[in-house]
Amino acid sequence: MLLIPCPYCGERAENEFSYGGEAHKPRPEVPEEISDATWADYVFLQKNTKGTYYERWIHSHGCRRWFNLVRDTLTHEIHGAYRMGEAPPKVDEKTYV
Amino acid sequence: MKARYSIFSLARNALSSHENWPQAWRSPEPKKEYDVVIVGGGGHGLVTAYYLAKEHGITNVAVIEKGWLGGGNTGRNTTIVRSNYMWDESAALYEHSLKLWENMTKELNFNVMFSQRGVLNLAHTLNEVRITKRRIHANRLNGIDSEWVEPEQVKEWVPIIDLRGNGRYPVLGGSLQRRGGTARHDAVAWGYARAADALGVDIIQQCAVEGFDIEDGRVTGVRTSKGAIKAKKVGVVVAGHAGVLANMAGFKLPINSRPLQALVSEPVKPCVHCVVMAGAVHAYISQSDKGELVIGAGTDAYNSYAQWGSNPVTEDTLAAICELYPLFRRMRMMRQWGGVVDTCPDASPIISTTPVKGLYFNCGWGTGGFKATPGSGHIFADTVANDRPHPIAEPFSLERFKTGFLIDEHAAAGVAH
């Protein structure tokens, strides 16, 4: 069970939250002008990192607000949460084979 | 050719206290170069190597495995085999596989304990009834055995079930595939390993891939913990780590990796005679030949490479099991574990060439790869050998995420992706 530090409500159990996948993936500004490959990249392709991962979460059963989380996908260590639009915290990034 | 297993070899070896059985496969050091290197020594990878040698005459093949044979998802799943998928593309793939299951023990001379005890998929809501019936019709048009069963027939198949489902999720019927069932997962890995080894394939365990050698857009080898190995072609079949290997090769996949968990209870007398899947409440159950209940739970809600599952998921599944089978409320669970599954957006796998020449990926099987083991390896071997997708594999290429021809099997897959 993850204990997730919602930037608005503090630490809560993981089943109060819903997952939003990879963060910092901006939607293409003018979708009709980009290629199918670029669109597929935005819609489907994932970094899916084994290690430090920047990801979106929403506190569905709490404040119902979106925020970003930095988490290690192997050890589940949480490095910090930050509000949408804020810069991520400085983290010693890791990846594993 | 290896000594065949038979009643006579069993008797002969019994006389020497079973101390003289030959090794089922060798454990050689890797050679400098192979025609094909298969990355991943699970079921799918071993089947691929087997068919490369058997049907395509490519015997200079290595299977390299980070851990031990079948130690990944091959040994972590709930061993359900069925082929009742919705779309023509999937029906072709899974039915091809089911037909190979039916002859596997004989072909490998290795008992994989394939038991066609029937697979029941319960429907708990009106929407589920509609999609289940639609899928049954689609299955039958594709020549796959599939039939609708009313609640009273469900009760005949599974007498201990409580059809009321605590009122919230009553059993409204279900689909039944009589040819579906279970198999012994370790035996599948061992059987194919033995058969592939007999055809000259080198099986190298404890050998992790650390990178690919790529020159002018073509793969020339793999770098491993046991040194560099040259290869004309490389087939990657690594459930749970396809994204990690794609990153090494310099491209991204439409995959999220999540743990999928399962549980095993203490052994009891026979009481569940078929496989019962309940997608709406997420509780799958069957009984092993040892008497243990084998219970399949859901995937975690977030990406993770940890091979255990989240507690709320365990709790949800066991709650559903207790409502459907009140008899099991005091049953104790002996083991719980997770396997990392690579989930695709359309709940269908990727069997494909890649942006790198000579590098092929067979991945993204999500929560349901075990049932496809023989068919998947068979068509992947053909794809690797001929450097073009096998006709069954063609719709499952990476291209579909650009063209939009997704093969949405979320309902048939059962487990939420």
Chai-1 contact restraints between the chains, C-beta under 6 A:
chainA,res_idxA,chainB,res_idxB,connection_type,confidence,min_distance_angstrom,max_distance_angstrom,comment,restraint_id
A,M1,B,N311,contact,1.0,0.0,6.0,A-B,restraint_1
A,N15,B,P312,contact,1.0,0.0,6.0,A-B,restraint_2
A,Y19,B,A301,contact,1.0,0.0,6.0,A-B,restraint_3
A,Y19,B,Y302,contact,1.0,0.0,6.0,A-B,restraint_4
A,D36,B,K402,contact,1.0,0.0,6.0,A-B,restraint_5
A,A37,B,K402,contact,1.0,0.0,6.0,A-B,restraint_6
A,A40,B,F401,contact,1.0,0.0,6.0,A-B,restraint_7
A,A40,B,K402,contact,1.0,0.0,6.0,A-B,restraint_8
A,F44,B,P254,contact,1.0,0.0,6.0,A-B,restraint_9
A,F44,B,P345,contact,1.0,0.0,6.0,A-B,restraint_10
A,F44,B,F401,contact,1.0,0.0,6.0,A-B,restraint_11
A,L45,B,K252,contact,1.0,0.0,6.0,A-B,restraint_12
A,L45,B,P254,contact,1.0,0.0,6.0,A-B,restraint_13
A,Q46,B,N256,contact,1.0,0.0,6.0,A-B,restraint_14
A,N48,B,G243,contact,1.0,0.0,6.0,A-B,restraint_15
A,N48,B,I255,contact,1.0,0.0,6.0,A-B,restraint_16
A,N48,B,N256,contact,1.0,0.0,6.0,A-B,restraint_17
A,N48,B,S257,contact,1.0,0.0,6.0,A-B,restraint_18
A,K50,B,V244,contact,1.0,0.0,6.0,A-B,restraint_19
A,K50,B,Y305,contact,1.0,0.0,6.0,A-B,restraint_20
A,T73,B,N303,contact,1.0,0.0,6.0,A-B,restraint_21
A,T73,B,S304,contact,1.0,0.0,6.0,A-B,restraint_22
A,T73,B,Y305,contact,1.0,0.0,6.0,A-B,restraint_23
A,L74,B,Y305,contact,1.0,0.0,6.0,A-B,restraint_24
